[in-house]
Amino acid sequence: MNMGIPIRQNMLMESIPAESRARASAADSVSWNVFWAISMFFSGAWIREYGYGFCLVVTFSCYLVASILYYWFFRGHRKIESRR
């Protein structure tokens, strides 16, 4: 997860025009933190109910699906040239 954040941030900044980057970065940060908080709520309940094994399988499955989708969506990504 931590290795992918700089790559994701770089792709975000390269594909968005300069005048929209601050807003996009803020929206990215807010969405990351909101979903992080929601996931902590559910994972705490799942750990209490099913133990750590279940959570690790769910986490692995989510990472696998996310990796496949990331590749699928961005396989033809090209850097957008800025107009000056």
Backbone as XML, in Angstrom:
<?xml version="1.0"?>
<chain id="A" units="angstrom">
  <residue number="1" name="MET">
    <atom name="N" x="0.817" y="-1.181" z="0.000"/>
    <atom name="CA" x="0.000" y="0.000" z="0.000"/>
    <atom name="C" x="0.866" y="1.252" z="0.000"/>
  </residue>
  <residue number="2" name="ASN">
    <atom name="N" x="1.844" y="1.312" z="0.859"/>
    <atom name="CA" x="2.663" y="2.515" z="0.949"/>
    <atom name="C" x="3.547" y="2.713" z="-0.274"/>
  </residue>
  <residue number="3" name="MET">
    <atom name="N" x="3.913" y="1.640" z="-0.957"/>
    <atom name="CA" x="4.714" y="1.790" z="-2.170"/>
    <atom name="C" x="3.874" y="2.321" z="-3.321"/>
  </residue>
  <residue number="4" name="GLY">
    <atom name="N" x="2.585" y="2.054" z="-3.319"/>
    <atom name="CA" x="1.727" y="2.471" z="-4.413"/>
    <atom name="C" x="1.263" y="3.909" z="-4.327"/>
  </residue>
  <residue number="5" name="ILE">
    <atom name="N" x="1.310" y="4.503" z="-3.140"/>
    <atom name="CA" x="0.808" y="5.870" z="-2.969"/>
    <atom name="C" x="1.569" y="6.884" z="-3.828"/>
  </residue>
  <residue number="6" name="PRO">
    <atom name="N" x="2.915" y="6.881" z="-3.849"/>
    <atom name="CA" x="3.608" y="7.844" z="-4.714"/>
    <atom name="C" x="3.306" y="7.645" z="-6.199"/>
  </residue>
  <residue number="7" name="ILE">
    <atom name="N" x="3.151" y="6.409" z="-6.618"/>
    <atom name="CA" x="2.826" y="6.135" z="-8.022"/>
    <atom name="C" x="1.447" y="6.681" z="-8.353"/>
  </residue>
  <residue number="8" name="ARG">
    <atom name="N" x="0.489" y="6.417" z="-7.472"/>
    <atom name="CA" x="-0.876" y="6.893" z="-7.677"/>
    <atom name="C" x="-0.914" y="8.420" z="-7.686"/>
  </residue>
  <residue number="9" name="GLN">
    <atom name="N" x="-0.209" y="9.039" z="-6.756"/>
    <atom name="CA" x="-0.186" y="10.502" z="-6.677"/>
    <atom name="C" x="0.464" y="11.107" z="-7.928"/>
  </residue>
  <residue number="10" name="ASN">
    <atom name="N" x="1.531" y="10.490" z="-8.398"/>
    <atom name="CA" x="2.199" y="10.978" z="-9.603"/>
    <atom name="C" x="1.292" y="10.863" z="-10.818"/>
  </residue>
  <residue number="11" name="MET">
    <atom name="N" x="0.606" y="9.744" z="-10.970"/>
    <atom name="CA" x="-0.324" y="9.576" z="-12.086"/>
    <atom name="C" x="-1.448" y="10.594" z="-12.009"/>
  </residue>
  <residue number="12" name="LEU">
    <atom name="N" x="-1.938" y="10.848" z="-10.799"/>
    <atom name="CA" x="-3.003" y="11.825" z="-10.622"/>
    <atom name="C" x="-2.554" y="13.212" z="-11.062"/>
  </residue>
  <residue number="13" name="MET">
    <atom name="N" x="-1.375" y="13.612" z="-10.620"/>
    <atom name="CA" x="-0.879" y="14.953" z="-10.940"/>
    <atom name="C" x="-0.517" y="15.099" z="-12.418"/>
  </residue>
  <residue number="14" name="GLU">
    <atom name="N" x="-0.052" y="14.030" z="-13.045"/>
    <atom name="CA" x="0.292" y="14.102" z="-14.470"/>
    <atom name="C" x="-0.937" y="14.165" z="-15.361"/>
  </residue>
  <residue number="15" name="SER">
    <atom name="N" x="-2.029" y="13.567" z="-14.929"/>
    <atom name="CA" x="-3.196" y="13.486" z="-15.804"/>
    <atom name="C" x="-4.213" y="14.601" z="-15.568"/>
  </residue>
  <residue number="16" name="ILE">
    <atom name="N" x="-3.922" y="15.510" z="-14.659"/>
    <atom name="CA" x="-4.845" y="16.612" z="-14.356"/>
    <atom name="C" x="-4.167" y="17.933" z="-14.705"/>
  </residue>
  <residue number="17" name="PRO">
    <atom name="N" x="-4.889" y="18.847" z="-15.331"/>
    <atom name="CA" x="-4.299" y="20.158" z="-15.653"/>
    <atom name="C" x="-3.818" y="20.882" z="-14.395"/>
  </residue>
  <residue number="18" name="ALA">
    <atom name="N" x="-2.808" y="21.717" z="-14.546"/>
    <atom name="CA" x="-2.160" y="22.376" z="-13.404"/>
    <atom name="C" x="-3.139" y="23.179" z="-12.560"/>
  </residue>
  <residue number="19" name="GLU">
    <atom name="N" x="-4.107" y="23.831" z="-13.180"/>
    <atom name="CA" x="-5.022" y="24.667" z="-12.409"/>
    <atom name="C" x="-6.006" y="23.858" z="-11.553"/>
  </residue>
  <residue number="20" name="SER">
    <atom name="N" x="-6.133" y="22.562" z="-11.805"/>
    <atom name="CA" x="-7.055" y="21.712" z="-11.040"/>
    <atom name="C" x="-6.336" y="20.792" z="-10.061"/>
  </residue>
  <residue number="21" name="ARG">
    <atom name="N" x="-5.029" y="20.826" z="-10.020"/>
    <atom name="CA" x="-4.279" y="19.876" z="-9.205"/>
    <atom name="C" x="-4.515" y="20.034" z="-7.707"/>
  </residue>
  <residue number="22" name="ALA">
    <atom name="N" x="-4.624" y="21.254" z="-7.220"/>
    <atom name="CA" x="-4.839" y="21.461" z="-5.778"/>
    <atom name="C" x="-6.175" y="20.860" z="-5.353"/>
  </residue>
  <residue number="23" name="ARG">
    <atom name="N" x="-7.221" y="21.125" z="-6.126"/>
    <atom name="CA" x="-8.535" y="20.567" z="-5.815"/>
    <atom name="C" x="-8.535" y="19.047" z="-5.893"/>
  </residue>
  <residue number="24" name="ALA">
    <atom name="N" x="-7.875" y="18.511" z="-6.902"/>
    <atom name="CA" x="-7.819" y="17.061" z="-7.067"/>
    <atom name="C" x="-7.049" y="16.417" z="-5.927"/>
  </residue>
  <residue number="25" name="SER">
    <atom name="N" x="-5.963" y="17.030" z="-5.518"/>
    <atom name="CA" x="-5.175" y="16.499" z="-4.408"/>
    <atom name="C" x="-5.974" y="16.533" z="-3.107"/>
  </residue>
  <residue number="26" name="ALA">
    <atom name="N" x="-6.712" y="17.615" z="-2.882"/>
    <atom name="CA" x="-7.543" y="17.715" z="-1.685"/>
    <atom name="C" x="-8.653" y="16.668" z="-1.699"/>
  </residue>
  <residue number="27" name="ALA">
    <atom name="N" x="-9.309" y="16.490" z="-2.839"/>
    <atom name="CA" x="-10.375" y="15.486" z="-2.949"/>
    <atom name="C" x="-9.815" y="14.085" z="-2.737"/>
  </residue>
  <residue number="28" name="ASP">
    <atom name="N" x="-8.632" y="13.834" z="-3.269"/>
    <atom name="CA" x="-7.976" y="12.546" z="-3.090"/>
    <atom name="C" x="-7.676" y="12.293" z="-1.620"/>
  </residue>
  <residue number="29" name="SER">
    <atom name="N" x="-7.163" y="13.299" z="-0.937"/>
    <atom name="CA" x="-6.828" y="13.164" z="0.477"/>
    <atom name="C" x="-8.067" y="12.951" z="1.339"/>
  </residue>
  <residue number="30" name="VAL">
    <atom name="N" x="-9.113" y="13.718" z="1.069"/>
    <atom name="CA" x="-10.347" y="13.577" z="1.841"/>
    <atom name="C" x="-10.959" y="12.198" z="1.629"/>
  </residue>
  <residue number="31" name="SER">
    <atom name="N" x="-11.040" y="11.764" z="0.376"/>
    <atom name="CA" x="-11.636" y="10.448" z="0.114"/>
    <atom name="C" x="-10.813" y="9.339" z="0.746"/>
  </residue>
  <residue number="32" name="TRP">
    <atom name="N" x="-9.487" y="9.453" z="0.693"/>
    <atom name="CA" x="-8.627" y="8.450" z="1.322"/>
    <atom name="C" x="-8.917" y="8.357" z="2.819"/>
  </residue>
  <residue number="33" name="ASN">
    <atom name="N" x="-8.965" y="9.494" z="3.502"/>
    <atom name="CA" x="-9.163" y="9.489" z="4.947"/>
    <atom name="C" x="-10.567" y="9.050" z="5.353"/>
  </residue>
  <residue number="34" name="VAL">
    <atom name="N" x="-11.581" y="9.433" z="4.585"/>
    <atom name="CA" x="-12.952" y="9.012" z="4.897"/>
    <atom name="C" x="-13.085" y="7.498" z="4.749"/>
  </residue>
  <residue number="35" name="PHE">
    <atom name="N" x="-12.584" y="6.955" z="3.653"/>
    <atom name="CA" x="-12.702" y="5.513" z="3.460"/>
    <atom name="C" x="-11.805" y="4.740" z="4.416"/>
  </residue>
  <residue number="36" name="TRP">
    <atom name="N" x="-10.703" y="5.334" z="4.835"/>
    <atom name="CA" x="-9.841" y="4.703" z="5.839"/>
    <atom name="C" x="-10.619" y="4.576" z="7.157"/>
  </residue>
  <residue number="37" name="ALA">
    <atom name="N" x="-11.313" y="5.622" z="7.556"/>
    <atom name="CA" x="-12.096" y="5.600" z="8.794"/>
    <atom name="C" x="-13.232" y="4.577" z="8.707"/>
  </residue>
  <residue number="38" name="ILE">
    <atom name="N" x="-13.909" y="4.518" z="7.575"/>
    <atom name="CA" x="-14.993" y="3.547" z="7.399"/>
    <atom name="C" x="-14.449" y="2.126" z="7.462"/>
  </residue>
  <residue number="39" name="SER">
    <atom name="N" x="-13.319" y="1.893" z="6.833"/>
    <atom name="CA" x="-12.745" y="0.540" z="6.840"/>
    <atom name="C" x="-12.306" y="0.128" z="8.241"/>
  </residue>
  <residue number="40" name="MET">
    <atom name="N" x="-11.833" y="1.070" z="9.048"/>
    <atom name="CA" x="-11.448" y="0.742" z="10.425"/>
    <atom name="C" x="-12.655" y="0.316" z="11.245"/>
  </residue>
  <residue number="41" name="PHE">
    <atom name="N" x="-13.790" y="0.950" z="11.026"/>
    <atom name="CA" x="-15.011" y="0.584" z="11.727"/>
    <atom name="C" x="-15.393" y="-0.864" z="11.412"/>
  </residue>
  <residue number="42" name="PHE">
    <atom name="N" x="-15.425" y="-1.200" z="10.129"/>
    <atom name="CA" x="-15.827" y="-2.549" z="9.734"/>
    <atom name="C" x="-14.775" y="-3.596" z="10.100"/>
  </residue>
  <residue number="43" name="SER">
    <atom name="N" x="-13.504" y="-3.269" z="9.911"/>
    <atom name="CA" x="-12.476" y="-4.272" z="10.207"/>
    <atom name="C" x="-12.427" y="-4.584" z="11.699"/>
  </residue>
  <residue number="44" name="GLY">
    <atom name="N" x="-12.656" y="-3.588" z="12.559"/>
    <atom name="CA" x="-12.703" y="-3.856" z="13.996"/>
    <atom name="C" x="-13.818" y="-4.821" z="14.357"/>
  </residue>
  <residue number="45" name="ALA">
    <atom name="N" x="-14.971" y="-4.625" z="13.741"/>
    <atom name="CA" x="-16.096" y="-5.532" z="13.994"/>
    <atom name="C" x="-15.803" y="-6.934" z="13.458"/>
  </residue>
  <residue number="46" name="TRP">
    <atom name="N" x="-15.190" y="-7.001" z="12.284"/>
    <atom name="CA" x="-14.868" y="-8.314" z="11.709"/>
    <atom name="C" x="-13.817" y="-9.044" z="12.526"/>
  </residue>
  <residue number="47" name="ILE">
    <atom name="N" x="-12.805" y="-8.326" z="13.014"/>
    <atom name="CA" x="-11.773" y="-8.968" z="13.843"/>
    <atom name="C" x="-12.406" y="-9.505" z="15.114"/>
  </residue>
  <residue number="48" name="ARG">
    <atom name="N" x="-13.273" y="-8.726" z="15.727"/>
    <atom name="CA" x="-13.931" y="-9.173" z="16.955"/>
    <atom name="C" x="-14.799" y="-10.402" z="16.690"/>
  </residue>
  <residue number="49" name="GLU">
    <atom name="N" x="-15.489" y="-10.420" z="15.548"/>
    <atom name="CA" x="-16.429" y="-11.503" z="15.261"/>
    <atom name="C" x="-15.765" y="-12.763" z="14.689"/>
  </residue>
  <residue number="50" name="TYR">
    <atom name="N" x="-14.828" y="-12.589" z="13.739"/>
    <atom name="CA" x="-14.279" y="-13.729" z="13.001"/>
    <atom name="C" x="-12.793" y="-13.975" z="13.220"/>
  </residue>
  <residue number="51" name="GLY">
    <atom name="N" x="-12.074" y="-13.049" z="13.818"/>
    <atom name="CA" x="-10.639" y="-13.195" z="14.009"/>
    <atom name="C" x="-9.851" y="-12.580" z="12.862"/>
  </residue>
  <residue number="52" name="TYR">
    <atom name="N" x="-8.530" y="-12.649" z="12.985"/>
    <atom name="CA" x="-7.649" y="-11.997" z="12.014"/>
    <atom name="C" x="-7.576" y="-12.719" z="10.668"/>
  </residue>
  <residue number="53" name="GLY">
    <atom name="N" x="-7.737" y="-14.019" z="10.658"/>
    <atom name="CA" x="-7.624" y="-14.790" z="9.414"/>
    <atom name="C" x="-8.597" y="-14.312" z="8.351"/>
  </residue>
  <residue number="54" name="PHE">
    <atom name="N" x="-9.838" y="-14.114" z="8.753"/>
    <atom name="CA" x="-10.861" y="-13.643" z="7.823"/>
    <atom name="C" x="-10.482" y="-12.289" z="7.238"/>
  </residue>
  <residue number="55" name="CYS">
    <atom name="N" x="-10.008" y="-11.386" z="8.112"/>
    <atom name="CA" x="-9.629" y="-10.042" z="7.645"/>
    <atom name="C" x="-8.457" y="-10.095" z="6.671"/>
  </residue>
  <residue number="56" name="LEU">
    <atom name="N" x="-7.514" y="-10.982" z="6.900"/>
    <atom name="CA" x="-6.377" y="-11.094" z="5.993"/>
    <atom name="C" x="-6.802" y="-11.617" z="4.622"/>
  </residue>
  <residue number="57" name="VAL">
    <atom name="N" x="-7.733" y="-12.552" z="4.591"/>
    <atom name="CA" x="-8.238" y="-13.064" z="3.313"/>
    <atom name="C" x="-8.994" y="-11.970" z="2.566"/>
  </residue>
  <residue number="58" name="VAL">
    <atom name="N" x="-9.822" y="-11.211" z="3.283"/>
    <atom name="CA" x="-10.556" y="-10.106" z="2.657"/>
    <atom name="C" x="-9.578" y="-9.061" z="2.126"/>
  </residue>
  <residue number="59" name="THR">
    <atom name="N" x="-8.556" y="-8.729" z="2.916"/>
    <atom name="CA" x="-7.560" y="-7.744" z="2.500"/>
    <atom name="C" x="-6.815" y="-8.207" z="1.257"/>
  </residue>
  <residue number="60" name="PHE">
    <atom name="N" x="-6.372" y="-9.457" z="1.255"/>
    <atom name="CA" x="-5.680" y="-9.998" z="0.086"/>
    <atom name="C" x="-6.573" y="-9.938" z="-1.145"/>
  </residue>
  <residue number="61" name="SER">
    <atom name="N" x="-7.839" y="-10.308" z="-0.979"/>
    <atom name="CA" x="-8.766" y="-10.294" z="-2.114"/>
    <atom name="C" x="-8.966" y="-8.883" z="-2.650"/>
  </residue>
  <residue number="62" name="CYS">
    <atom name="N" x="-9.101" y="-7.918" z="-1.754"/>
    <atom name="CA" x="-9.270" y="-6.518" z="-2.185"/>
    <atom name="C" x="-8.041" y="-6.012" z="-2.923"/>
  </residue>
  <residue number="63" name="TYR">
    <atom name="N" x="-6.853" y="-6.327" z="-2.408"/>
    <atom name="CA" x="-5.623" y="-5.898" z="-3.084"/>
    <atom name="C" x="-5.490" y="-6.548" z="-4.459"/>
  </residue>
  <residue number="64" name="LEU">
    <atom name="N" x="-5.841" y="-7.807" z="-4.567"/>
    <atom name="CA" x="-5.761" y="-8.501" z="-5.848"/>
    <atom name="C" x="-6.716" y="-7.880" z="-6.858"/>
  </residue>
  <residue number="65" name="VAL">
    <atom name="N" x="-7.958" y="-7.661" z="-6.464"/>
    <atom name="CA" x="-8.941" y="-7.056" z="-7.360"/>
    <atom name="C" x="-8.512" y="-5.637" z="-7.738"/>
  </residue>
  <residue number="66" name="ALA">
    <atom name="N" x="-8.038" y="-4.858" z="-6.767"/>
    <atom name="CA" x="-7.598" y="-3.484" z="-7.048"/>
    <atom name="C" x="-6.419" y="-3.472" z="-8.015"/>
  </residue>
  <residue number="67" name="SER">
    <atom name="N" x="-5.483" y="-4.386" z="-7.851"/>
    <atom name="CA" x="-4.332" y="-4.443" z="-8.749"/>
    <atom name="C" x="-4.746" y="-4.776" z="-10.180"/>
  </residue>
  <residue number="68" name="ILE">
    <atom name="N" x="-5.644" y="-5.715" z="-10.311"/>
    <atom name="CA" x="-6.133" y="-6.094" z="-11.640"/>
    <atom name="C" x="-6.883" y="-4.936" z="-12.282"/>
  </residue>
  <residue number="69" name="LEU">
    <atom name="N" x="-7.756" y="-4.281" z="-11.517"/>
    <atom name="CA" x="-8.507" y="-3.146" z="-12.056"/>
    <atom name="C" x="-7.590" y="-1.987" z="-12.406"/>
  </residue>
  <residue number="70" name="TYR">
    <atom name="N" x="-6.589" y="-1.722" z="-11.573"/>
    <atom name="CA" x="-5.633" y="-0.640" z="-11.853"/>
    <atom name="C" x="-4.925" y="-0.886" z="-13.180"/>
  </residue>
  <residue number="71" name="TYR">
    <atom name="N" x="-4.478" y="-2.115" z="-13.367"/>
    <atom name="CA" x="-3.827" y="-2.457" z="-14.627"/>
    <atom name="C" x="-4.808" y="-2.301" z="-15.790"/>
  </residue>
  <residue number="72" name="TRP">
    <atom name="N" x="-6.018" y="-2.809" z="-15.610"/>
    <atom name="CA" x="-7.010" y="-2.791" z="-16.672"/>
    <atom name="C" x="-7.365" y="-1.357" z="-17.074"/>
  </residue>
  <residue number="73" name="PHE">
    <atom name="N" x="-7.581" y="-0.476" z="-16.101"/>
    <atom name="CA" x="-7.995" y="0.891" z="-16.393"/>
    <atom name="C" x="-6.870" y="1.750" z="-16.957"/>
  </residue>
  <residue number="74" name="PHE">
    <atom name="N" x="-5.637" y="1.525" z="-16.517"/>
    <atom name="CA" x="-4.548" y="2.423" z="-16.878"/>
    <atom name="C" x="-3.516" y="1.815" z="-17.822"/>
  </residue>
  <residue number="75" name="ARG">
    <atom name="N" x="-3.821" y="0.696" z="-18.430"/>
    <atom name="CA" x="-2.844" y="0.056" z="-19.304"/>
    <atom name="C" x="-2.523" y="0.902" z="-20.528"/>
  </residue>
  <residue number="76" name="GLY">
    <atom name="N" x="-3.445" y="1.750" z="-20.981"/>
    <atom name="CA" x="-3.198" y="2.593" z="-22.138"/>
    <atom name="C" x="-2.966" y="4.043" z="-21.758"/>
  </residue>
  <residue number="77" name="HIS">
    <atom name="N" x="-2.664" y="4.294" z="-20.504"/>
    <atom name="CA" x="-2.491" y="5.667" z="-20.008"/>
    <atom name="C" x="-1.299" y="6.336" z="-20.671"/>
  </residue>
  <residue number="78" name="ARG">
    <atom name="N" x="-1.521" y="7.542" z="-21.101"/>
    <atom name="CA" x="-0.439" y="8.349" z="-21.659"/>
    <atom name="C" x="-0.448" y="9.684" z="-20.954"/>
  </residue>
  <residue number="79" name="LYS">
    <atom name="N" x="0.721" y="10.250" z="-20.818"/>
    <atom name="CA" x="0.842" y="11.543" z="-20.147"/>
    <atom name="C" x="0.161" y="12.610" z="-20.998"/>
  </residue>
  <residue number="80" name="ILE">
    <atom name="N" x="-0.675" y="13.411" z="-20.370"/>
    <atom name="CA" x="-1.350" y="14.507" z="-21.055"/>
    <atom name="C" x="-0.413" y="15.708" z="-21.060"/>
  </residue>
  <residue number="81" name="GLU">
    <atom name="N" x="-0.114" y="16.185" z="-22.231"/>
    <atom name="CA" x="0.786" y="17.333" z="-22.357"/>
    <atom name="C" x="0.044" y="18.599" z="-21.941"/>
  </residue>
  <residue number="82" name="SER">
    <atom name="N" x="0.691" y="19.389" z="-21.132"/>
    <atom name="CA" x="0.060" y="20.645" z="-20.710"/>
    <atom name="C" x="0.184" y="21.690" z="-21.809"/>
  </residue>
  <residue number="83" name="ARG">
    <atom name="N" x="-0.833" y="22.497" z="-21.917"/>
    <atom name="CA" x="-0.845" y="23.558" z="-22.932"/>
    <atom name="C" x="-0.397" y="24.849" z="-22.277"/>
  </residue>
  <residue number="84" name="ARG">
    <atom name="N" x="0.678" y="25.423" z="-22.742"/>
    <atom name="CA" x="1.189" y="26.663" z="-22.152"/>
    <atom name="C" x="1.061" y="27.799" z="-23.094"/>
  </residue>
</chain>
